[in-house]
Amino acid sequence: MKEFQAKPVHLLFGLLAVVCAVISASSVEDTPLRVGWITIGLAGLVWLGFVGAALRRQRRRRSST
C-alpha cells in the first residue's frame, strides 16, 4: 500500500470542513442537522490531525537523509 504523501494544501480541506460545520451548526435549528454538521466538523479535525502527523513524519524523514 502506497503511503499518503501529504502537502500543506491538504490542511485546507480539514479547515474548510471545520469552518463550514461551525457556521452551519450555529445557524441550524433542527437537532439532527446540527448533529450532522458537528460530525462533519469532527471529521475535519481528525483529517487535520492525520495530515499534520503525515507532514511531520515526512519532514522528519527528509531531515534525517
Residue pairs with C-beta under 8 A, 6 or more apart in sequence:
4 50
4 54
5 54
5 58
6 51
6 54
6 55
6 58
8 55
10 51
11 48
11 51
11 52
11 55
13 44
13 47
13 51
14 44
14 45
14 46
14 47
14 48
14 51
15 44
15 48
16 44
17 40
17 41
17 43
17 44
17 47
18 41
18 44
18 45
18 48
20 37
20 40
21 37
21 38
21 40
21 41
21 44
22 41
24 37
25 34
25 37
25 38
25 41
28 34
28 37
